[in-house]
């Protein structure tokens, strides 16, 4: 494969993981950073691995013209958007590929991003393929009277199902990551919620499409990690993961792979059948739409074991590593080698064939990913800004920690930038089974040293105790 120079158009730990994958595959790279990120670990790592020539300072990670100017100035041949920013922006991907000096966009083709980035269109495609979806609209609702009629129908259906307190979700069609969603419990509140979401979508997403859905109660949030090659003719999955431990704003905090564990937990349904169904549906849909890179099919599963497709994320996700840590390719040493999904994304994005089939993929053990964040879970997960004075953990062969916080490497204090989310680290634990993974997860959290002060001088708030408290109930429905 020809060697490329890849512009990493992101920051923090994801930029570090992309950079490491570039080095592993023998590609050059260029990293960008803002003034607020001058002390970030991705800047230090780029300097160590590529020298000063591998770094370019920019004003904003969200200025497409500035990103492309850096690509031209450094002779980059490809761009990796990471997650967030331009990762699911089909216009950015299209511009990268059609400009006078084209760049390979490391992600799905722009048409795929466009078609699956709209929740309503995704639901329409899924229903045409017999994939189960959440009851509700499968096209944008722009008329308030029509929206009210649909809400009435859903409330009536929930009463028929014996749900005493029904709920309707009002969602921005082009939203994602838990943003642009409101829960409505009565018709009187529905009209104002519909107007708020439509205005939010128009203002923030340039798309007024609104999706009206039934609220599924007490569900588990599962995901299927899919990878497809250019041309969309071959695709495999790297298993399932359970992302049900979330903040009040539906932001994920712990992910576990695989999504259920019938070997150690008794469920009220056939967990194996559910996992087989969602992986089969996800791969079949990927092949039907010609999906041609890494992506995630997001599902909710009811207490009765009914799966419903929620959306498709056309990008790498934060939690890709927890799927990779349990995935093995034929010939790899069991329990030691793992699949580097970011490296696979790079390889496939640059045009290499998949090179294996689903029969070559196996799974070993249980993985847990913790998102370590400066926030106060007892106060509605309010972000906490301040200075980190100490940050360390005990290294273990079953543990991988990704962090942009330089304190963990240099010991120097680090001021958390107010410009971005206060995500501090990702920790991925592997165990031979759920019991061992939980025990190792608790050992990691118990040995984690994370100290500092907020802007008022009070001890820095983190979610470490929250993660510890939730560990023993992981994968329980």
DAURHU-V515638 format. One line per field, one symbol per residue. phi: phi as a letter, one per 30 degrees, with the letter a starting at -180 (. if undefined). burial: # if it has 9 or more other ideal C-beta (glycine too) atoms within 8 Angstrom, else .. Layout:
phi: ???
burial: ???
//
This chain:
phi: .edcccdccabiddddddeddddddicdabccacedcecddddddddddbiddcbbdbdadccdddddddeddchdcbbcdibihcdccddddddedcdecdbdddldeddddddcdceddddddeddciddbdeldbadcccddddddddedddddddddiddcdacccbdecdaiicibbcbcaddddeddedddddedddcbhadebccbddcchccccbbdcbbcejidbabccicbccddbddcicdbbbbbddbbddbbccdbddddddddddddddddeddcidbadabccbcbdddiccbdcabccadcededddddccbcejdddicdbddddddddddddjddeiacdddcbbbibcbcccdbdacddbhhddbclcccbaaaddbdcbbccacddedccidebdddddbdddcacbcccbdbdedddddddddddcdcbblbddcjdeddbcdddddddddceidd
burial: ...####################.#.########..##.########.##...###.#..#.##.###.###.#.#.######.######.######.#...########.################.#.#.##.##..##....###.###.##.###......##########....##..#..#.###.######.###..#.#.########..###########..#..#########.###...############..#.#.#.#.###.###.#######.##############..#.###..######.############.#.....#############.#.#......#.#.#############...#.######.##.#.....#.########.....#.#...#.##########.##.##########..#.#####.....#####.###.##..##..
//
